Amino acid sequence: MLAPELLLYEHSVRNDGAKDAFENHLKPEILEGDGLQLSFSDLRVTASSELAVVTRQYRVRGTFQGKAIDSTGNETQAWKKADGHWKIIHIHYSHACPRSKDAA
């Protein structure tokens, strides 16, 4: 699902290329997470014939590197269709944004 040219941002981390993102970001989280539970909400997809933007809110609970975590945030993905296949070309994670009491 990851395009070779993937660019991933998470807070102060930047991974350039699918290999860098997997080896130095995603793989360590997968291997060092113990019973991580992911849930998603507020999924929104905007697409054309060759590009799509996906946004969602996430929550991660479980144990990571021996510490209990319960984290929420926002995720944006950009997808590109090439040779008949959809691939992720960009991922951006950010901390959860507080909502005002007036927000609907």
C-alpha beads as a LAMMPS data file, in Angstrom:
LAMMPS data file: protein, C-alpha beads

104 atoms
103 bonds

1 atom types
1 bond types

-500.0 500.0 xlo xhi
-500.0 500.0 ylo yhi
-500.0 500.0 zlo zhi

Masses

1 110.0

Atoms # bond

1 1 1 0.000 0.000 0.000
2 1 1 2.970 2.356 0.422
3 1 1 4.324 4.086 -2.679
4 1 1 8.129 4.115 -2.995
5 1 1 8.059 7.941 -2.855
6 1 1 6.028 8.041 0.373
7 1 1 6.622 11.010 2.663
8 1 1 5.516 10.572 6.298
9 1 1 5.349 13.243 8.999
10 1 1 4.536 12.547 12.630
11 1 1 5.091 15.474 14.976
12 1 1 8.873 16.063 14.761
13 1 1 9.618 12.926 12.677
14 1 1 10.041 12.901 8.889
15 1 1 10.445 9.688 6.900
16 1 1 11.320 10.029 3.217
17 1 1 10.482 6.973 1.116
18 1 1 8.541 3.815 1.870
19 1 1 11.650 1.926 2.996
20 1 1 12.632 4.650 5.484
21 1 1 9.051 4.945 6.773
22 1 1 8.680 1.209 7.257
23 1 1 12.133 0.399 8.668
24 1 1 12.529 3.427 10.939
25 1 1 8.971 4.249 11.933
26 1 1 6.248 1.682 11.297
27 1 1 8.184 -1.562 11.860
28 1 1 9.569 -0.551 15.296
29 1 1 6.066 0.463 16.412
30 1 1 4.668 -2.868 15.234
31 1 1 7.427 -4.904 16.909
32 1 1 7.554 -2.940 20.173
33 1 1 3.810 -2.528 20.663
34 1 1 2.114 -5.083 22.881
35 1 1 -1.579 -5.585 22.251
36 1 1 -2.040 -2.192 20.633
37 1 1 -5.656 -1.456 19.851
38 1 1 -6.449 1.047 17.112
39 1 1 -9.792 2.712 16.573
40 1 1 -10.798 5.352 14.046
41 1 1 -13.577 7.918 13.788
42 1 1 -14.653 10.854 11.634
43 1 1 -13.450 9.164 8.429
44 1 1 -13.668 11.467 5.399
45 1 1 -12.661 10.639 1.826
46 1 1 -12.359 13.088 -1.057
47 1 1 -11.367 11.479 -4.345
48 1 1 -10.942 12.036 -8.038
49 1 1 -10.025 9.435 -10.637
50 1 1 -6.296 9.461 -9.759
51 1 1 -5.927 11.161 -6.337
52 1 1 -7.646 10.804 -2.982
53 1 1 -7.357 12.444 0.426
54 1 1 -8.381 10.486 3.497
55 1 1 -8.695 12.081 6.933
56 1 1 -9.639 10.431 10.194
57 1 1 -9.179 10.665 13.926
58 1 1 -7.387 7.821 15.669
59 1 1 -6.972 6.372 19.127
60 1 1 -4.176 3.986 20.105
61 1 1 -4.299 2.058 23.370
62 1 1 -1.999 -0.609 24.738
63 1 1 1.635 -0.932 25.750
64 1 1 4.589 0.477 23.812
65 1 1 8.183 -0.052 24.944
66 1 1 6.854 -1.267 28.289
67 1 1 4.729 1.829 28.952
68 1 1 0.936 2.052 28.885
69 1 1 -0.344 4.434 26.233
70 1 1 -3.698 5.954 25.393
71 1 1 -3.174 8.426 22.586
72 1 1 -5.493 10.268 20.210
73 1 1 -4.785 12.353 17.153
74 1 1 -5.492 13.206 13.543
75 1 1 -4.282 11.484 10.391
76 1 1 -4.240 12.643 6.781
77 1 1 -3.341 10.325 3.924
78 1 1 -2.849 11.184 0.244
79 1 1 -3.385 8.310 -2.201
80 1 1 -2.367 8.164 -5.870
81 1 1 -3.608 5.727 -8.489
82 1 1 -0.846 4.481 -10.789
83 1 1 -0.893 1.483 -13.093
84 1 1 -4.372 0.632 -11.829
85 1 1 -3.321 0.429 -8.154
86 1 1 -3.913 2.871 -5.284
87 1 1 -0.809 3.656 -3.188
88 1 1 -0.269 5.962 -0.215
89 1 1 2.095 8.802 -1.164
90 1 1 1.806 10.916 1.985
91 1 1 0.832 10.412 5.645
92 1 1 0.666 13.132 8.287
93 1 1 -0.131 12.488 11.954
94 1 1 -0.817 15.272 14.424
95 1 1 -1.980 15.615 18.014
96 1 1 -5.681 15.808 18.696
97 1 1 -7.094 19.305 18.382
98 1 1 -9.291 20.604 21.189
99 1 1 -12.812 21.454 20.078
100 1 1 -14.643 24.460 21.358
101 1 1 -17.928 23.922 23.147
102 1 1 -19.635 25.757 20.277
103 1 1 -18.334 23.362 17.579
104 1 1 -20.960 21.117 16.080

Bonds

1 1 1 2
2 1 2 3
3 1 3 4
4 1 4 5
5 1 5 6
6 1 6 7
7 1 7 8
8 1 8 9
9 1 9 10
10 1 10 11
11 1 11 12
12 1 12 13
13 1 13 14
14 1 14 15
15 1 15 16
16 1 16 17
17 1 17 18
18 1 18 19
19 1 19 20
20 1 20 21
21 1 21 22
22 1 22 23
23 1 23 24
24 1 24 25
25 1 25 26
26 1 26 27
27 1 27 28
28 1 28 29
29 1 29 30
30 1 30 31
31 1 31 32
32 1 32 33
33 1 33 34
34 1 34 35
35 1 35 36
36 1 36 37
37 1 37 38
38 1 38 39
39 1 39 40
40 1 40 41
41 1 41 42
42 1 42 43
43 1 43 44
44 1 44 45
45 1 45 46
46 1 46 47
47 1 47 48
48 1 48 49
49 1 49 50
50 1 50 51
51 1 51 52
52 1 52 53
53 1 53 54
54 1 54 55
55 1 55 56
56 1 56 57
57 1 57 58
58 1 58 59
59 1 59 60
60 1 60 61
61 1 61 62
62 1 62 63
63 1 63 64
64 1 64 65
65 1 65 66
66 1 66 67
67 1 67 68
68 1 68 69
69 1 69 70
70 1 70 71
71 1 71 72
72 1 72 73
73 1 73 74
74 1 74 75
75 1 75 76
76 1 76 77
77 1 77 78
78 1 78 79
79 1 79 80
80 1 80 81
81 1 81 82
82 1 82 83
83 1 83 84
84 1 84 85
85 1 85 86
86 1 86 87
87 1 87 88
88 1 88 89
89 1 89 90
90 1 90 91
91 1 91 92
92 1 92 93
93 1 93 94
94 1 94 95
95 1 95 96
96 1 96 97
97 1 97 98
98 1 98 99
99 1 99 100
100 1 100 101
101 1 101 102
102 1 102 103
103 1 103 104
